[in-house]
Amino acid sequence: MTTLATGSGLLVSVVIGLIALFLLIQAVPALAKNGANFFTYTGSWIVSGATLEFGIPRQFYATVLVSVIALIIAMPVALGIALFVTEYAPKRLAAPIAYVVDLLAAIPSIVYGLWGILVLGPALVGVNNWLVDDLGFLPFFARPENAANMSTGGTMMTAGIVLAVMILPVITAVTREVFAQTPASHREAALALGATQFEVVRYAVLPFGFSGYISGSMLGLGRALGETMALLLIMSTAGPINFNLMESGQTFATVIANNAAEFDSPLKTGAYISAGLVLFALTFLVNAAARSVIARRGK
């Protein structure tokens, strides 16, 4: 069993290394021909003909922003659901709630995208107008450069809410299972000392399950960083680099998917693979940081 576990771990590491090597080999020739600074150029992404002008700041900003919005919304909701299911809900009610939340993960991403652009986006138009009119002095709700995005609901805020719903079952499932593994002796010791149910959760359940909660959140973040179809339907135009949630934008995944028709030469393909390489590195760094937090918490 030890040999199998070790071999499986090594196999996964080798596969990840090969993926990184493939992305690097494909991206380097295009980066060498790039006439702009890949890390600072914020103009239009142009790879037509022999002209190569592309940079990552806009895609990096949009990818990180919508993912952070999704985490801010999903993490507290997932924590509340997990605590309710494991600590407060009757058993007859806990199982159906857990099943319904888990079922959200089975819905195809394109369905979430259609819901976001056809239902949620239009429903948020009134909210968007109110935020811009009454809270426009804040950078988060300033009037966008392209008002059409706000009028259709295809904004960063809409995309973040949709992503939050998509990653909610991942975070909830992991967190719920970790909380359920809290040793009974911890709970009983707290109750014997006169702790209330809330104090049992605060001093026994949460400290024990914190690392699992962070792990689940990072899994959800990985899903958010790489999401394509849902965001492709909601956000279709490149936006400026600011903190305005009323703007639109393109993530690494959507800019690749939106321009797949241009993959007719190694040079053009490499230009978009370079975006995939940055997304790969970003995901790797996020997971490494999460592992570091979990390790320190364990100590």
Secondary structure, 3 states (H helix, E strand, C coil): CHHHHHHHHHHHHHHHHHHHHHHHHHHHHHHHHCCCCCCCCCCCCECCCCCCECCCHHHHHHHHHHHHHHHHHHHHHHHHHHHHHHHHCCHHHHHHHHHHHHHHHHCCHHHHHHHHHHHHHHHCHHHHHHHHHHHCCCHHHCCCCCHHHHHHCCCHHHHHHHHHHHHHHHHHHHHHHHHHCCCHHHHHHHHHCCCCHHHHHHHHHHHHHHHHHHHHHHHHHHHHHHCCHHHHHHCCCCCCCCCCCCCCCCCHHHHHHHCHHHCCCHHHHHHHHHHHHHHHHHHHHHHHHHHHHHHHHHC
